[in-house]
Amino acid sequence: MAGKVTTFMLDETVFYSGRPLRVAGMTLMQGASGQRTIRYLLEDASGAPILLEEGDGRFALLRPLPAGAQAPPAGNVVSIGMEKYTLVGVRKLTLLAAEGKAPASRPQASLLLSGIFEGEAGTLMREIAPGAEAPLVYLVKTLDPGSVLSAAQHKEAGKSARRAAGDRAQEQD
């Protein structure tokens, strides 16, 4: 993935909610209308990997549901526990490039079909890849701007916070 196609590069340190993580893998995909979607696999030494998706400059956290928690769809509705999610859109994503580790549950596929479902509990994404035994289901949490920062952005935010604290202290004197 040459050039500045992605926000972050492989092995770069990024900060998610103030926590340093390493970009262990990334996948670049393109939708049918030309939009780019990038998935980052982030990891640190102590925790489970984190899967972030970036599209149109916004980030979302993808949290996979265990296979046992997934119910088959009934028409345009998927039920997870007591929650019902209704289909609001479908994406056809073509793999353009991949580097580093891929999520262990994802088969090597050049095409993904993603159904986006909305419900009272939030957003759900159901993905089907050719050759996969079963679809993957993710709970999707849209992240606030500034939740994911490069190391340089994190350092600058820390400097700004210290400057603001110093300014407040001077005002109180």
C-alpha positions as CSV (number, residue, x, y, z in Angstrom):
1,M,0.0,0.0,0.0
2,A,2.3,2.6,-1.3
3,G,1.8,6.4,-0.9
4,K,-0.6,8.0,1.4
5,V,-3.6,5.8,0.6
6,T,-3.9,4.9,4.3
7,T,-3.9,7.1,7.3
8,F,-1.5,4.8,9.2
9,M,1.3,2.5,8.0
10,L,2.2,-1.1,9.0
11,D,4.1,-1.3,12.3
12,E,3.3,2.4,13.1
13,T,2.3,3.2,16.7
14,V,-1.2,4.6,17.0
15,F,-3.2,5.6,20.0
16,Y,-6.8,4.5,20.5
17,S,-8.5,6.1,23.5
18,G,-5.0,7.1,24.8
19,R,-3.7,3.5,24.6
20,P,-0.6,2.8,22.4
21,L,-1.1,0.1,19.8
22,R,0.9,-1.2,16.8
23,V,-0.6,-1.5,13.3
24,A,-0.1,-5.3,12.8
25,G,-2.1,-5.6,9.6
26,M,-4.2,-3.6,7.2
27,T,-6.5,-4.3,4.3
28,L,-7.5,-1.8,1.6
29,M,-10.8,-2.4,-0.1
30,Q,-12.9,-0.5,-2.6
31,G,-16.6,-0.3,-2.8
32,A,-18.7,-0.5,-5.9
33,S,-19.0,3.3,-6.1
34,G,-15.2,3.8,-5.7
35,Q,-15.1,4.6,-2.0
36,R,-12.1,3.3,-0.1
37,T,-12.3,1.3,3.1
38,I,-9.3,0.5,5.2
39,R,-9.2,-2.0,8.0
40,Y,-6.5,-1.9,10.6
41,L,-5.6,-4.8,12.9
42,L,-4.1,-3.1,16.0
43,E,-2.4,-5.0,18.8
44,D,-0.3,-4.6,21.9
45,A,1.5,-7.1,24.1
46,S,-1.2,-7.4,26.7
47,G,-4.6,-7.6,25.0
48,A,-6.7,-9.0,22.2
49,P,-6.4,-7.4,18.8
50,I,-8.6,-4.5,17.9
51,L,-10.1,-4.2,14.5
52,L,-10.7,-0.6,13.2
53,E,-12.4,0.3,10.0
54,E,-11.7,3.7,8.3
55,G,-13.9,5.2,5.6
56,D,-14.4,8.8,4.6
57,G,-12.0,9.9,7.3
58,R,-14.1,8.3,10.1
59,F,-13.2,5.4,12.2
60,A,-15.4,2.6,13.6
61,L,-14.5,-0.2,16.0
62,L,-15.6,-3.7,14.8
63,R,-16.2,-6.1,17.6
64,P,-16.8,-9.7,16.3
65,L,-19.6,-11.7,17.8
66,P,-18.9,-15.4,18.6
67,A,-20.3,-17.8,16.1
68,G,-22.7,-19.2,18.7
69,A,-24.3,-15.8,19.3
70,Q,-25.1,-15.3,15.6
71,A,-28.6,-16.1,14.4
72,P,-29.4,-16.6,10.7
73,P,-31.3,-13.7,9.1
74,A,-35.0,-13.9,8.6
75,G,-35.6,-11.7,5.5
76,N,-34.1,-8.3,6.2
77,V,-33.9,-8.8,10.0
78,V,-31.1,-10.4,12.1
79,S,-31.8,-11.2,15.8
80,I,-29.0,-11.3,18.3
81,G,-30.3,-12.3,21.7
82,M,-33.4,-10.1,22.3
83,E,-32.2,-7.4,19.9
84,K,-33.5,-7.1,16.3
85,Y,-31.5,-5.4,13.6
86,T,-33.0,-4.4,10.2
87,L,-31.0,-4.3,7.0
88,V,-30.3,-0.7,5.9
89,G,-27.6,-1.2,3.3
90,V,-25.3,-3.6,1.5
91,R,-21.7,-3.0,0.5
92,K,-19.7,-5.0,-2.1
93,L,-16.0,-4.5,-1.2
94,T,-13.2,-5.6,-3.5
95,L,-9.8,-6.3,-2.0
96,L,-7.1,-4.0,-3.4
97,A,-4.2,-4.8,-1.1
98,A,-3.3,-6.4,2.2
99,E,-0.2,-6.1,4.4
100,G,0.8,-7.8,7.7
101,K,-1.5,-9.9,9.7
102,A,-5.1,-10.4,8.8
103,P,-7.9,-11.2,11.3
104,A,-7.6,-14.9,12.0
105,S,-11.3,-15.4,11.3
106,R,-11.1,-13.9,7.8
107,P,-10.4,-16.2,4.8
108,Q,-8.3,-15.0,2.0
109,A,-11.0,-13.5,-0.3
110,S,-10.9,-10.9,-2.9
111,L,-14.6,-9.9,-2.3
112,L,-16.7,-9.2,0.8
113,L,-20.4,-8.6,0.9
114,S,-21.4,-6.6,4.0
115,G,-24.9,-6.1,5.2
116,I,-25.4,-3.1,7.5
117,F,-28.2,-3.5,10.0
118,E,-29.5,-1.0,12.4
119,G,-31.4,-1.6,15.7
120,E,-32.2,0.1,19.0
121,A,-28.9,-1.3,20.4
122,G,-26.8,0.2,17.5
123,T,-25.3,-1.1,14.3
124,L,-24.5,-4.6,13.2
125,M,-22.5,-5.7,10.2
126,R,-22.8,-9.2,8.7
127,E,-20.1,-10.1,6.2
128,I,-20.0,-12.9,3.7
129,A,-16.8,-13.9,1.9
130,P,-16.6,-16.5,-0.9
131,G,-15.2,-19.7,0.6
132,A,-16.0,-18.8,4.2
133,E,-17.8,-21.5,6.3
134,A,-20.1,-18.9,7.9
135,P,-20.7,-15.2,7.8
136,L,-18.9,-13.0,10.3
137,V,-21.0,-10.6,12.4
138,Y,-19.6,-7.5,14.0
139,L,-21.0,-4.9,16.4
140,V,-20.0,-1.6,14.9
141,K,-19.2,1.4,17.1
142,T,-18.6,4.7,15.4
143,L,-15.7,6.5,17.1
144,D,-15.6,10.2,18.0
145,P,-13.1,12.3,16.1
146,G,-9.7,12.2,17.9
147,S,-10.3,8.7,19.4
148,V,-7.6,7.3,17.0
149,L,-4.4,9.3,16.7
150,S,-0.9,8.8,15.2
151,A,2.0,9.0,17.6
152,A,2.8,12.6,16.3
153,Q,-0.9,13.7,16.8
154,H,-0.9,12.1,20.3
155,K,2.3,13.9,21.3
156,E,1.0,17.2,20.0
157,A,-2.3,16.7,21.9
158,G,-0.3,16.1,25.1
159,K,1.7,19.3,24.5
160,S,-1.5,21.3,23.9
161,A,-3.1,19.9,27.0
162,R,0.0,20.9,29.1
163,R,0.0,24.4,27.6
164,A,-3.7,24.8,28.4
165,A,-3.1,23.6,32.0
166,G,-0.2,26.1,32.3
167,D,-2.3,28.9,30.9
168,R,-5.1,28.1,33.4
169,A,-2.6,28.0,36.3
170,Q,-1.3,31.5,35.3
171,E,-4.8,32.9,35.1
172,Q,-5.5,31.7,38.7
173,D,-2.4,33.4,40.1
